[in-house]
């Protein structure tokens, strides 16, 4: 018998409540909104202009997809909510997902949304030449998609796929319009994208700005703001100066010094996306074989002055993490103790492990910031100094984002390297990225058979409570082993000017900006 999945949608400590599923018949219709008015301008350090959600490159692409497209689920201010899917059923073995789709939804060009669009979207990701960042898990899990009726679609799975609902990467996949995409092709779609989302693409100036207009026939909450303009402004103090002068209304990516300055300006305030990033410190055991010894890893952990960095450089935007899972991650375990800054203990552990003062290590300094670690260059420079203070001779390797990504993907990490993770909403996905022998980012530097067993076990469990228990077991074991060192749980802060009265971002993501929740001051 199929099992109907239902949830209250209340955010819970382990992420279970982020999932709001079936029973939508009791949802009342949205009140008729006033006509959108005015324009809001956002100054951003990065501007994404890739409009095919089936060829997603990075998490920053959600900056586009959140406005232009909807998924079966959407990420809202209070967690994941049904969007193009109203409800669904999961078969007893977890290998069949039946979705009942929302009726009456139209794409921006007027074409009606149907099950054919869902089938087309996911089948594009399965194509051999597809470059979607998260294609691997889709190919491993999804066999085919079957259209049962105009608003009923069935996913036939090769194996249970519990992360489909708990991760932002799958059920929130932006849905393409099959008929329109096939008529204009990939190039035509890039030039004139069409989705079902709350905003339409109005103007694109490559590498400079993008303008979006409100989709007034949107099935959900229609934007109060008629036009959104995103401007690329890479220098942080330049972005803030534009805000002070009233040239922009919202500033993205704030450094510690700017946060302090903002708090002294009564006309500007901070709005944050909670727990949107997590980060850890990892080891290249080929370049730094001594780090296979837990005492060496713990020495590095005790050397890092995270408390000071969190309160000063990060200015309260981030807090010390007790694990790589945040309180908004599915699988988060409460009660773990943080690693304390203790240089004397670090030196003692190094001496005990036979590491003499002056031992040479390399260390990466990422010269740009992710939302998962604001002001990363200065934070990492402080950590390099912390390592020198306990006796290491540190060779710094400064890298901008492109070079940093090439280093990580090419398995050329330095002795000690930091790892950021945006949208850390699913513990299984985090294990897959960092803690498996063939993990995407740690490149085989963590080879713990139990971790791989736990990862594979949680993939086979469709019951959320049972899957959560496996992830809790991983968190306990990793807390003992310390293969990776948790750094920070970070929020994504935005500075807003006096024209913005109200704004609620997506829970756990600085990239799901939910600009249709913006309310302008009178």
C-alpha positions as MATLAB code, in Angstrom:
seq = 'XXXXXXXXXXXXXXXXXXXXXXXXXXXXXXXXXXXXXXXXXXXXXXXXXXXXXXXXXXXXXXXXXXXXXXXXXXXXXXXXXXXXXXXXXXXXXXXXXXXXXXXXXXXXXXXXXXXXXXXXXXXXXXXXXXXXXXXXXXXXXXXXXXXXXXXXXXXXXXXXXXXXXXXXXXXXXXXXXXXXXXXXXXXXXXXXXXXXXXXXXXXXXXXXXXXXXXXXXXXXXXXXXXXXXXXXXXXXXXXXXXXXXXXXXXXXXXXXXXXXXXXXXXXXXXXXXXXXXXXXXXXXXXXXXXXXXXXXXXXXXXXXXXXXXXXXXXXXXXXXXXXXXXXXXXXXXXXXXXXXXXXXXXXXXXXXXXXXXXXXXXXXXXXXXXXXXXXXXXXXXXXXXXXXXXXXXXXXXXXXXXXXXXXXXXXXXXXXXXXXXXXXXXXXXXXXXXXXXXXXXXXXXXXXXXXXXXXXXXXXXXXXXXXXXXXXXXXXXXXXXXXXXXXXXXXXXXXXXXXXXXXXXXXXXXXXXXXXXXXXXX';
ca = [
       0.000    0.000    0.000;
       1.272    3.502   -0.743;
       2.102    5.694    2.219;
       0.754    9.240    2.175;
       3.367   11.692    3.415;
       2.103   14.512    5.625;
       3.726   17.092    7.877;
       2.812   20.231    9.780;
       5.447   22.353    8.068;
       6.700   23.729   11.383;
      10.499   24.178   11.457;
      11.899   21.632   13.899;
      15.357   21.216   15.438;
      16.294   18.265   13.228;
      14.865   19.634   10.003;
      11.896   17.231    9.967;
       9.458   20.109   10.137;
      10.957   21.807    7.087;
       8.908   19.386    5.027;
       5.297   20.402    4.442;
       3.606   17.820    2.318;
       0.073   16.671    1.717;
      -3.385   17.616    2.921;
      -3.499   20.857    0.963;
      -7.256   20.807    0.611;
      -7.466   22.681    3.901;
      -5.310   25.512    2.563;
      -7.448   28.527    1.800;
      -7.088   30.644   -1.299;
      -4.733   33.591   -1.107;
      -6.379   37.001   -0.799;
      -6.346   39.203   -3.864;
      -3.184   41.313   -3.677;
      -2.896   44.967   -4.560;
      -1.285   45.699   -7.908;
       2.521   45.613   -7.695;
       4.186   49.007   -7.574;
       7.648   50.533   -7.497;
      11.135   49.180   -8.071;
      13.669   47.669   -5.674;
      17.371   47.638   -6.557;
      19.822   45.145   -5.096;
      23.622   45.474   -5.143;
      25.219   42.005   -5.350;
      28.814   40.706   -5.463;
      27.740   37.991   -7.897;
      25.052   38.028  -10.558;
      23.854   34.793  -12.113;
      22.492   34.861  -15.669;
      22.158   31.150  -16.482;
      18.477   30.418  -17.035;
      18.226   26.676  -17.635;
      17.587   25.043  -14.230;
      18.286   21.587  -15.691;
      21.912   22.656  -16.202;
      22.547   24.135  -12.775;
      26.209   24.956  -12.140;
      26.330   26.161   -8.530;
      24.145   26.946   -5.525;
      24.279   30.625   -6.536;
      22.077   29.744   -9.533;
      19.181   29.664   -7.062;
      19.394   33.462   -7.108;
      17.763   33.174  -10.554;
      15.673   30.043  -10.133;
      13.967   31.272   -6.956;
      12.453   34.138   -8.924;
      11.722   32.614  -12.316;
      10.811   28.982  -11.591;
       8.901   26.801   -9.163;
       9.702   23.279   -8.065;
       7.423   20.542   -6.871;
       8.325   22.072   -3.511;
       9.552   25.604   -2.881;
      11.694   26.896   -0.040;
       9.687   29.487    1.884;
      10.465   31.598    4.977;
       9.121   28.810    7.207;
      10.683   25.897    5.340;
       9.880   23.659    2.384;
       6.293   23.920    1.184;
       4.231   22.313   -1.577;
       4.418   24.356   -4.771;
       3.672   22.767   -8.155;
       2.942   19.532   -6.268;
      -0.080   19.698   -3.999;
       0.409   16.281   -2.389;
       2.194   12.983   -2.927;
       2.273    9.341   -1.960;
       5.290    7.105   -1.426;
       5.038    3.364   -2.071;
       5.800    0.957    0.758;
       9.222    0.112   -0.684;
      10.012    3.786   -1.339;
      10.550    3.174   -5.054;
       7.483    4.928   -6.418;
       6.495    8.557   -5.868;
       3.093    9.767   -7.042;
       2.590   13.533   -7.244;
      -0.756   15.298   -7.582;
      -0.011   18.593   -9.300;
      -1.490   22.040   -8.904;
      -4.084   22.895  -11.543;
      -4.605   26.268  -13.222;
      -0.899   27.234  -13.155;
       0.423   29.044  -16.229;
       3.929   29.717  -17.458;
       4.951   33.319  -18.100;
       4.082   32.937  -21.811;
       0.561   31.700  -21.017;
       1.142   27.997  -21.620;
      -0.581   25.782  -19.030;
       1.578   23.772  -16.625;
       1.055   19.993  -16.639;
       2.637   16.662  -15.759;
       4.377   16.644  -19.152;
       6.530   19.568  -18.003;
       7.665   17.690  -14.895;
       8.537   14.608  -16.951;
      10.426   16.720  -19.524;
      12.431   18.537  -16.839;
      13.699   15.466  -14.998;
      14.356   13.541  -18.208;
      16.606   16.396  -19.387;
      18.701   15.952  -16.249;
      19.061   12.238  -17.069;
      20.510   12.954  -20.522;
      24.137   11.738  -20.850;
      25.470   15.163  -21.864;
      23.666   17.019  -19.082;
      25.950   19.106  -16.826;
      23.637   19.639  -13.834;
      25.735   19.833  -10.661;
      23.521   17.309   -8.880;
      22.881   15.006  -11.835;
      24.789   12.120  -10.209;
      22.259   11.439   -7.460;
      19.384   11.800   -9.921;
      20.896    9.231  -12.298;
      21.604    6.862   -9.388;
      18.050    7.067   -8.057;
      15.607    7.941  -10.857;
      14.687    5.329  -13.465;
      11.923    7.124  -15.363;
       9.018    9.526  -15.035;
       5.527    8.498  -16.114;
       2.603   10.805  -16.865;
      -0.541    9.260  -15.369;
      -2.820   12.203  -16.098;
      -2.600   15.931  -16.892;
      -1.900   16.702  -13.227;
      -0.637   13.343  -11.967;
       2.971   12.243  -12.424;
       4.747    9.134  -11.164;
       8.469    8.775  -10.453;
       9.790    5.227  -10.828;
      12.956    4.903   -8.755;
      15.856    2.461   -8.899;
      16.078    2.666   -5.116;
      14.538    4.634   -2.283;
      15.403    8.340   -2.551;
      14.584    9.916    0.823;
      16.761   12.976    0.181;
      14.423   13.906   -2.666;
      12.207   15.616   -0.088;
      14.678   16.714    2.600;
      17.351   18.226    0.329;
      16.940   21.456   -1.605;
      18.445   19.865   -4.714;
      15.707   17.595   -6.034;
      12.050   18.291   -5.192;
      12.873   22.009   -5.522;
      14.202   21.518   -9.058;
      12.874   24.334  -11.279;
      10.342   23.031  -13.812;
      10.748   23.877  -17.501;
       7.924   24.457  -20.015;
       8.221   21.468  -22.383;
       6.334   22.920  -25.353;
       8.102   26.294  -25.286;
      11.588   24.873  -24.645;
      11.284   22.441  -27.531;
      10.089   25.207  -29.841;
      12.915   27.683  -29.111;
      15.740   25.319  -28.136;
      18.349   25.776  -25.411;
      19.809   28.929  -26.967;
      16.410   30.558  -27.445;
      15.416   29.678  -23.899;
      18.575   31.256  -22.513;
      17.746   34.447  -24.427;
      14.098   34.481  -23.339;
      13.495   32.212  -20.333;
      10.012   31.240  -19.199;
       8.933   29.689  -15.895;
       5.964   29.634  -13.545;
       7.704   31.661  -10.790;
       6.741   34.982   -9.187;
       8.950   37.056  -11.542;
       9.581   37.260  -15.284;
      12.957   38.153  -16.782;
      12.543   41.663  -18.211;
      16.083   42.734  -19.177;
      19.559   41.212  -19.130;
      22.832   43.091  -19.493;
      25.510   40.449  -19.401;
      27.767   40.787  -16.383;
      26.110   44.054  -15.363;
      22.454   43.792  -14.310;
      19.231   41.825  -14.573;
      15.709   43.205  -14.281;
      12.710   41.133  -13.269;
       9.038   42.118  -13.430;
       6.317   40.744  -11.169;
       4.257   37.888  -12.608;
       0.821   39.245  -11.764;
      -0.929   35.940  -12.585;
       1.301   33.957  -10.252;
      -0.519   31.111   -8.495;
       1.091   31.949   -5.135;
       1.919   35.204   -3.394;
       2.087   37.924   -6.031;
       4.924   40.371   -5.456;
       4.092   43.753   -3.949;
       6.983   45.181   -5.971;
       6.601   45.633   -9.731;
      10.284   45.489  -10.684;
      13.451   44.026   -9.146;
      16.828   45.184  -10.476;
      19.972   43.274   -9.538;
      23.245   45.150  -10.089;
      26.700   43.628   -9.992;
      28.849   45.607   -7.536;
      31.825   43.556   -6.424;
      33.441   45.867   -3.863;
      31.660   45.540   -0.470;
      32.151   49.110    0.729;
      31.056   50.335   -2.707;
      27.802   48.399   -2.303;
      27.247   49.883    1.124;
      27.981   53.436   -0.068;
      25.286   53.004   -2.712;
      22.856   51.985    0.024;
      23.701   55.014    2.157;
      23.155   57.288   -0.859;
      19.812   55.687   -1.628;
      20.964   54.318   -4.990;
      20.069   50.763   -3.971;
      17.625   49.329   -1.440;
      19.303   46.039   -0.520;
      22.949   45.046   -0.223;
      24.073   41.423   -0.360;
      27.234   39.902    1.199;
      28.287   41.970    4.188;
      31.692   41.832    5.841;
      32.308   42.150    9.585;
      33.422   45.815    9.511;
      30.372   46.736    7.441;
      28.058   45.030    9.912;
      29.483   47.159   12.696;
      29.008   50.299   10.632;
      25.436   49.356    9.744;
      24.519   48.964   13.394;
      25.350   52.617   13.981;
      23.078   53.798   11.148;
      19.424   54.059   12.288;
      18.172   54.189    8.675;
      19.639   50.799    7.753;
      18.910   47.405    9.280;
      19.925   43.793    8.862;
      17.678   41.011    7.547;
      19.178   37.512    7.651;
      18.611   34.041    6.275;
      19.172   31.755    9.267;
      21.639   28.828    9.082;
      22.276   29.277    5.376;
      25.842   27.986    5.520;
      28.199   25.704    7.367;
      31.931   25.170    7.063;
      34.690   22.870    8.217;
      38.449   22.423    8.134;
      39.814   19.353    6.364;
      43.155   17.626    5.778;
      45.036   16.396    2.717;
      46.521   13.204    4.120;
      48.787   12.764    1.106;
      50.543   16.123    1.564;
      50.150   16.046    5.334;
      50.310   12.322    6.323;
      50.706   13.208    9.995;
      47.084   14.417    9.959;
      45.965   10.763    9.846;
      46.709   10.915   13.583;
      43.654   12.205   15.487;
      45.959   14.029   17.923;
      47.255   16.190   15.073;
      43.755   16.979   13.861;
      42.687   17.902   17.387;
      45.785   20.076   17.760;
      44.681   22.050   14.717;
      41.171   22.255   16.176;
      42.404   23.638   19.490;
      44.687   26.108   17.667;
      41.817   27.841   15.847;
      40.372   30.757   17.775;
      36.820   30.437   16.475;
      35.294   32.257   19.427;
      37.244   35.432   18.707;
      36.629   35.255   14.954;
      32.874   34.766   15.438;
      32.521   37.763   17.747;
      34.838   40.146   15.898;
      35.520   39.490   12.224;
      32.170   37.777   11.663;
      30.414   40.208   13.981;
      27.789   37.792   15.241;
      26.636   36.613   11.803;
      28.152   33.174   12.483;
      28.314   31.011   15.588;
      30.705   28.207   16.466;
      29.483   24.916   15.047;
      29.493   21.683   17.024;
      29.246   19.603   13.844;
      29.064   20.103   10.104;
      25.265   19.757   10.453;
      23.447   22.948   11.506;
      20.261   23.086   13.602;
      18.367   23.432   10.305;
      19.989   20.329    8.767;
      18.012   17.105    8.500;
      20.024   14.823   10.799;
      21.273   17.495   13.217;
      22.105   16.110   16.677;
      21.681   18.335   19.720;
      24.010   18.298   22.692;
      27.447   17.979   21.086;
      30.200   20.020   22.726;
      32.184   22.605   20.715;
      35.969   22.367   20.466;
      37.553   25.049   22.640;
      40.462   27.295   21.708;
      43.431   26.013   23.726;
      46.889   26.740   22.206;
      48.702   25.031   25.108;
      46.769   21.821   24.541;
      47.419   22.096   20.790;
      51.184   22.288   21.390;
      51.059   19.371   23.812;
      49.158   17.198   21.324;
      51.624   18.030   18.543;
      54.571   17.138   20.771;
      52.865   13.895   21.781;
      52.355   13.047   18.083;
      56.023   13.779   17.288;
      55.384   17.040   15.377;
      58.240   19.451   16.063;
      58.004   23.273   15.902;
      58.611   24.525   12.387;
      56.761   21.641   10.731;
      55.776   22.876    7.253;
      52.191   22.789    6.022;
      50.343   24.516    3.183;
      47.059   26.324    3.790;
      44.502   27.727    1.314;
      43.284   31.323    1.625;
      40.096   31.759   -0.377;
      40.217   35.385   -1.530;
      36.438   35.657   -2.003;
      33.557   34.877    0.334;
      30.638   32.477    0.185;
      27.470   32.941    2.228;
      28.676   29.939    4.216;
      31.681   31.966    5.435;
      31.412   35.767    5.184;
      34.705   37.644    5.047;
      36.501   34.380    4.299;
      39.893   35.934    3.345;
      40.399   37.601    6.718;
      38.980   34.645    8.677;
      41.350   32.221    6.970;
      44.319   34.559    7.427;
      43.604   34.634   11.165;
      43.463   30.842   11.211;
      46.805   30.650    9.384;
      48.234   32.850   12.135;
      46.672   30.600   14.785;
      48.462   27.608   13.260;
      51.752   29.484   13.237;
      51.233   30.369   16.899;
      51.248   26.685   17.896;
      54.411   25.906   15.917;
      53.527   25.214   12.290;
      55.375   26.910    9.443;
      52.479   27.858    7.160;
      52.722   28.433    3.422;
      49.650   30.358    2.342;
      48.009   29.597   -1.005;
      45.686   32.506   -1.955;
      43.065   31.508   -4.527;
      40.129   33.313   -6.106;
      36.920   31.307   -6.529;
      37.638   29.861   -9.979;
      41.095   28.675   -8.963;
      39.759   27.424   -5.626;
      37.078   25.324   -7.365;
      39.652   23.960   -9.837;
      41.913   23.017   -6.927;
      39.097   21.214   -5.112;
      37.777   19.398   -8.179;
      41.300   18.479   -9.255;
      42.115   16.941   -5.853;
      45.018   19.344   -5.339;
      44.122   20.589   -1.878;
      46.853   21.921    0.413;
      47.794   20.267    3.708;
      44.937   21.985    5.543;
      41.954   23.434    3.704;
      38.559   24.841    4.548;
      35.327   23.591    3.064;
      32.148   25.665    2.802;
      28.676   24.273    2.243;
      25.725   26.442    1.265;
      22.146   25.227    1.719;
      23.189   22.590    4.278;
      19.675   21.223    4.722;
      20.294   17.477    4.386;
      22.862   15.512    6.378;
      23.118   12.717    3.832;
      24.067   15.181    1.111;
      26.724   16.685    3.390;
      28.245   13.258    4.067;
      28.292   12.567    0.347;
      30.075   15.850   -0.381;
      32.746   15.685    2.323;
      33.015   12.408    4.235;
      32.980    9.507    1.769;
      36.090    7.946    0.145;
      34.986    9.257   -3.255;
      33.462   12.469   -1.928;
      33.218   15.408   -4.296;
      35.249   17.864   -2.231;
      37.551   16.051    0.181;
      38.842   13.887   -2.695;
      39.459   10.661   -0.834;
      41.109   12.273    2.189;
      38.484   10.731    4.468;
      38.316    6.951    4.185;
      36.214    5.614    7.057;
      34.274    2.466    6.046;
      31.595    3.104    8.693;
      30.853    6.510    7.166;
      30.272    4.946    3.771;
      28.095    2.241    5.332;
      26.005    4.865    7.120;
      25.668    6.905    3.954;
      24.463    3.900    1.982;
      22.122    2.795    4.777;
      20.349    6.144    5.017;
      19.790    6.082    1.250;
      17.714    2.903    1.616;
      15.423    4.184    4.369;
      12.268    6.002    3.294;
      11.006    6.450    6.876;
      12.248    9.885    7.971;
      12.662    8.997   11.652;
      14.734    5.918   10.853;
      16.863    7.898    8.413;
      17.363   10.650   10.974;
      18.641    8.080   13.504;
      21.346    6.922   11.067;
      22.461   10.519   10.557;
      22.533   11.022   14.334;
      24.808    7.983   14.599;
      27.119    9.517   12.012;
      27.203   12.809   13.927;
      28.178   10.994   17.148;
      30.908    8.977   15.434;
      32.340   11.998   13.620;
      32.285   13.946   16.906;
      34.624   11.251   18.292;
      36.858   10.836   15.240;
      37.104   14.483   14.075;
      37.983   13.664   10.475;
      36.764   17.166    9.689;
      36.734   20.101   12.089;
      33.485   22.102   12.319;
      34.033   25.836   11.967;
      30.885   27.964   11.871;
      27.151   27.947   11.317;
      26.460   31.157    9.433;
      23.465   33.267    8.575;
      23.372   35.305    5.378;
      22.898   38.982    6.311;
      21.458   41.601    3.973;
      21.423   45.336    4.641;
      18.143   47.018    3.760;
      17.339   50.695    3.428;
      14.336   52.669    4.691;
      12.141   51.868    1.658;
      11.928   48.220    2.728;
       9.260   47.681    5.387;
       9.213   43.896    5.506;
      11.103   40.970    3.963;
      11.321   37.275    4.797;
      14.005   35.109    3.188;
      13.916   31.361    2.632;
      14.809   29.348    5.731;
      18.406   28.140    5.520;
      19.330   29.819    2.225;
      20.665   33.227    1.312;
      20.069   32.358   -2.347;
      16.307   31.802   -2.017;
      15.624   35.474   -1.509;
      11.816   35.233   -1.733;
      11.556   38.729   -3.160;
       7.811   38.332   -3.584;
       7.610   38.743    0.230;
       9.050   42.281    0.036;
       6.761   45.005    1.358;
       7.605   48.647    0.675;
       7.168   51.375    3.256;
       4.375   53.811    2.517;
];
